[in-house]
Amino acid sequence: MVRDASSIVTRRQSRGHSARLAAVAMLLTVGVALGAEPKEWLERMNHALTTRNYIGVFTHNQGGRVETLRIIHRVRGRDVSERLLSLDGAGREFIREGDELVCYFPDKKTVLVERRAPDGPLLGALPTIGDDSALVYEIRGGQRERLLNRTTRVVTLHPRDQFRYGYKLWIDEETAMPLKTQLCDKTGEVIEQIVFSTIDLPERIPDSMFKPQMDASTYRWLRAERQVASNATPALWEAMRLPPGFRMANRSAQALPGSSEPVAHLVFTDGIASVSVFVEPRKPDSAPPQVGPARVGSSSAFSTVIDGHQVTAVGEVPPNTVELIAKQVKASKTATQGLGLAPPPQRK
Amino acid sequence: MKEETSEERHVERDSQLSAMFDGELSAAECELIARRLARDEALRSQWSRYAMVGAALRAERGVALHERVAFRVQAAIAQEVTYGEDVAATSTRTAAVVPGEVLRRAGTRRWSALAKPMFGAGIAASVAAASILMLRGQGDTEQPALLAAAPASENVVLASEAAPAPAAGTLASAAARRPSSGEPERYITPPSGQAGIASPARLANYVVAHSEYSGPLSRRMALLGLVGAEAANEDASTPADAEDSSAVAAGAPDGP
């Protein structure tokens, strides 16, 4: 009996020793990867978000309000379907399938159908976290933290200037899904937070999961016109100056509901945050010009009028960034003939 | 000089429309804008572009159909004679009695009437009308005045059928404020301080379009902003509210 007991202890000791060895070996391995690790976790996360099927429930907390939502995301080849469903309140739903985003507002018995520009990038095409990003964000972390009974890696993106927000992410070690996301301002104060309570990554998600839960057949359906008038060559718009780290990532003509003419849509990104600029011609003496800041959730917007065009910048960035970008938009010289109708107001 | 005046007028008109959407204008002022919308095709189509989105986005809580104003607006914008008569009749009945039942029935009829031109040539007018229907604020203190002026709504309908002539009654005082230059109604803009982009609806369009082009993280954030768009609007008008909150994501959205 006694011998047996001592041998057990011995075995335990040796097991403990090898476990320590393994731990040291693992630490070494991790140490090698540590240099680029937070960035790699971000890339893994982006990859997971855009390539994996997932169904999850999360709480969204912004401006002191909490809302519970379910998200269903499916990727089949180049086909991305997504359903965002509010579990609180009126049960609004956003369902994206193919190039259509259908917004259901049961409280208003209204359905809004938005279409993507046909020449737009793949939904999965995302800004890459390049070296540029490291110039404007301090990317830190990679340490493990327990969250929702899962092991996560915590990565922070701290903005190096006042032109962007920071992120703090709890990335699931096994799946690379962000289980918790915080949007923070320069001082580190949390502006917006998303926390998943459940998340599944099924192999397949049936089409039936992308049907709205309400019968919308009696709702009013509003659609953007599919085609935009293309007889006039849309002016090539660009930004003269941009905040540090931002670059133009995309430029297209977009059909928006009710617009007879294409709306120029420019996208600027610093690799993490992005800002869209929309340029619409103003018919003289018709549309009231809109100038000033606005806010949708934690997104900022700024509108101004430039050369007879309504220019609006929108993005998940601080208000000063959208304002700066909006005011820097100009038509390229090669394409200004389209502006003939609008007298360029030079007045300051 | 002339250009600047016109620009100013645009700004003012814009903020008036905005104020109306925010439920801050009196009933009489709303009616004037509605009539202006009925006459001014350009203005109407401008608004149709985004009015409905904002309506849908903002009207979930705290803002409800303002039936009586709704009828006026509808009547002013309606082009079809029979349709206009129908609404006018309903409106009069409503004004006289105002039980909830009548309002609801009238509402149903209005939607079915709206449904027809929705995908046709009448889309601009319909959408503009609907947006006003939906966005009119609930806490309107002008209701009694509006009820008293009920007969005027018939005048409005008749006027819009025949010619854009000013109607009598409640409109007189506002008409007196018109400048002689020919630019129609000018209204009192309430000092709401919300002088930013006047159209949350168009903004919503932009945010949706933008979300398609941003990274997966920020895309989610952007769309979530839309789900809670009404909250955003409130934050914009009363930033102090955000600071009162003690929840996790509280804090000053306007921080540096």
HADDOCK unambig.tbl for C-alpha pairs under 7 A between the chains (distance, minus, plus):
assign (segid A and resid 46 and name CA) (segid B and resid 216 and name CA) 6.72 0.50 0.50
assign (segid A and resid 49 and name CA) (segid B and resid 216 and name CA) 6.50 0.50 0.50
assign (segid A and resid 50 and name CA) (segid B and resid 216 and name CA) 6.97 0.50 0.50
assign (segid A and resid 61 and name CA) (segid B and resid 249 and name CA) 5.44 0.50 0.50
assign (segid A and resid 62 and name CA) (segid B and resid 249 and name CA) 5.28 0.50 0.50
assign (segid A and resid 62 and name CA) (segid B and resid 250 and name CA) 6.68 0.50 0.50
assign (segid A and resid 63 and name CA) (segid B and resid 242 and name CA) 5.53 0.50 0.50
assign (segid A and resid 63 and name CA) (segid B and resid 249 and name CA) 6.19 0.50 0.50
assign (segid A and resid 63 and name CA) (segid B and resid 250 and name CA) 5.21 0.50 0.50
assign (segid A and resid 64 and name CA) (segid B and resid 242 and name CA) 6.36 0.50 0.50
assign (segid A and resid 64 and name CA) (segid B and resid 245 and name CA) 5.17 0.50 0.50
assign (segid A and resid 64 and name CA) (segid B and resid 246 and name CA) 6.82 0.50 0.50
assign (segid A and resid 64 and name CA) (segid B and resid 247 and name CA) 5.21 0.50 0.50
assign (segid A and resid 64 and name CA) (segid B and resid 249 and name CA) 5.80 0.50 0.50
assign (segid A and resid 64 and name CA) (segid B and resid 250 and name CA) 4.67 0.50 0.50
assign (segid A and resid 105 and name CA) (segid B and resid 56 and name CA) 6.29 0.50 0.50
assign (segid A and resid 107 and name CA) (segid B and resid 60 and name CA) 6.10 0.50 0.50
assign (segid A and resid 108 and name CA) (segid B and resid 56 and name CA) 5.70 0.50 0.50
assign (segid A and resid 110 and name CA) (segid B and resid 56 and name CA) 6.72 0.50 0.50
assign (segid A and resid 123 and name CA) (segid B and resid 212 and name CA) 6.50 0.50 0.50
assign (segid A and resid 126 and name CA) (segid B and resid 214 and name CA) 6.80 0.50 0.50
assign (segid A and resid 126 and name CA) (segid B and resid 215 and name CA) 5.01 0.50 0.50
assign (segid A and resid 127 and name CA) (segid B and resid 215 and name CA) 6.09 0.50 0.50
assign (segid A and resid 162 and name CA) (segid B and resid 256 and name CA) 6.81 0.50 0.50
assign (segid A and resid 185 and name CA) (segid B and resid 255 and name CA) 6.86 0.50 0.50
assign (segid A and resid 185 and name CA) (segid B and resid 256 and name CA) 6.95 0.50 0.50
assign (segid A and resid 186 and name CA) (segid B and resid 256 and name CA) 6.60 0.50 0.50
assign (segid A and resid 189 and name CA) (segid B and resid 251 and name CA) 6.67 0.50 0.50
assign (segid A and resid 190 and name CA) (segid B and resid 249 and name CA) 5.45 0.50 0.50
assign (segid A and resid 190 and name CA) (segid B and resid 250 and name CA) 6.95 0.50 0.50
assign (segid A and resid 190 and name CA) (segid B and resid 251 and name CA) 6.67 0.50 0.50
assign (segid A and resid 191 and name CA) (segid B and resid 249 and name CA) 5.37 0.50 0.50
assign (segid A and resid 191 and name CA) (segid B and resid 250 and name CA) 6.43 0.50 0.50
assign (segid A and resid 191 and name CA) (segid B and resid 251 and name CA) 6.25 0.50 0.50
assign (segid A and resid 191 and name CA) (segid B and resid 253 and name CA) 5.98 0.50 0.50
assign (segid A and resid 192 and name CA) (segid B and resid 249 and name CA) 5.15 0.50 0.50
assign (segid A and resid 193 and name CA) (segid B and resid 249 and name CA) 5.91 0.50 0.50
assign (segid A and resid 257 and name CA) (segid B and resid 49 and name CA) 5.64 0.50 0.50
assign (segid A and resid 258 and name CA) (segid B and resid 48 and name CA) 6.34 0.50 0.50
assign (segid A and resid 258 and name CA) (segid B and resid 49 and name CA) 4.21 0.50 0.50
assign (segid A and resid 259 and name CA) (segid B and resid 49 and name CA) 6.16 0.50 0.50
assign (segid A and resid 272 and name CA) (segid B and resid 215 and name CA) 6.94 0.50 0.50
assign (segid A and resid 273 and name CA) (segid B and resid 218 and name CA) 6.69 0.50 0.50
assign (segid A and resid 274 and name CA) (segid B and resid 214 and name CA) 5.69 0.50 0.50
assign (segid A and resid 276 and name CA) (segid B and resid 210 and name CA) 5.57 0.50 0.50
assign (segid A and resid 286 and name CA) (segid B and resid 42 and name CA) 5.25 0.50 0.50
assign (segid A and resid 286 and name CA) (segid B and resid 43 and name CA) 5.55 0.50 0.50
assign (segid A and resid 287 and name CA) (segid B and resid 42 and name CA) 6.97 0.50 0.50
assign (segid A and resid 287 and name CA) (segid B and resid 43 and name CA) 5.79 0.50 0.50
assign (segid A and resid 287 and name CA) (segid B and resid 46 and name CA) 5.90 0.50 0.50
assign (segid A and resid 288 and name CA) (segid B and resid 10 and name CA) 4.48 0.50 0.50
assign (segid A and resid 288 and name CA) (segid B and resid 11 and name CA) 5.96 0.50 0.50
assign (segid A and resid 288 and name CA) (segid B and resid 13 and name CA) 6.79 0.50 0.50
assign (segid A and resid 288 and name CA) (segid B and resid 14 and name CA) 5.30 0.50 0.50
assign (segid A and resid 289 and name CA) (segid B and resid 10 and name CA) 6.27 0.50 0.50
assign (segid A and resid 289 and name CA) (segid B and resid 11 and name CA) 6.20 0.50 0.50
assign (segid A and resid 290 and name CA) (segid B and resid 197 and name CA) 5.46 0.50 0.50
assign (segid A and resid 290 and name CA) (segid B and resid 198 and name CA) 6.67 0.50 0.50
assign (segid A and resid 291 and name CA) (segid B and resid 196 and name CA) 6.26 0.50 0.50
assign (segid A and resid 291 and name CA) (segid B and resid 197 and name CA) 5.96 0.50 0.50
assign (segid A and resid 292 and name CA) (segid B and resid 195 and name CA) 6.92 0.50 0.50
assign (segid A and resid 292 and name CA) (segid B and resid 196 and name CA) 4.30 0.50 0.50
assign (segid A and resid 292 and name CA) (segid B and resid 197 and name CA) 5.55 0.50 0.50
assign (segid A and resid 293 and name CA) (segid B and resid 196 and name CA) 4.92 0.50 0.50
assign (segid A and resid 293 and name CA) (segid B and resid 197 and name CA) 6.07 0.50 0.50
assign (segid A and resid 294 and name CA) (segid B and resid 196 and name CA) 5.67 0.50 0.50
assign (segid A and resid 294 and name CA) (segid B and resid 197 and name CA) 5.70 0.50 0.50
assign (segid A and resid 294 and name CA) (segid B and resid 236 and name CA) 7.00 0.50 0.50
assign (segid A and resid 295 and name CA) (segid B and resid 232 and name CA) 6.22 0.50 0.50
assign (segid A and resid 295 and name CA) (segid B and resid 236 and name CA) 6.50 0.50 0.50
assign (segid A and resid 296 and name CA) (segid B and resid 225 and name CA) 5.43 0.50 0.50
assign (segid A and resid 296 and name CA) (segid B and resid 226 and name CA) 6.49 0.50 0.50
assign (segid A and resid 296 and name CA) (segid B and resid 229 and name CA) 5.78 0.50 0.50
assign (segid A and resid 296 and name CA) (segid B and resid 232 and name CA) 5.13 0.50 0.50
assign (segid A and resid 297 and name CA) (segid B and resid 225 and name CA) 3.75 0.50 0.50
assign (segid A and resid 297 and name CA) (segid B and resid 226 and name CA) 6.65 0.50 0.50
assign (segid A and resid 297 and name CA) (segid B and resid 228 and name CA) 6.54 0.50 0.50
assign (segid A and resid 297 and name CA) (segid B and resid 229 and name CA) 6.09 0.50 0.50
assign (segid A and resid 297 and name CA) (segid B and resid 232 and name CA) 4.93 0.50 0.50
assign (segid A and resid 298 and name CA) (segid B and resid 225 and name CA) 6.33 0.50 0.50
assign (segid A and resid 299 and name CA) (segid B and resid 222 and name CA) 6.35 0.50 0.50
assign (segid A and resid 299 and name CA) (segid B and resid 225 and name CA) 6.99 0.50 0.50
assign (segid A and resid 303 and name CA) (segid B and resid 197 and name CA) 6.39 0.50 0.50
assign (segid A and resid 314 and name CA) (segid B and resid 207 and name CA) 6.65 0.50 0.50
assign (segid A and resid 316 and name CA) (segid B and resid 218 and name CA) 6.60 0.50 0.50
assign (segid A and resid 316 and name CA) (segid B and resid 222 and name CA) 6.91 0.50 0.50
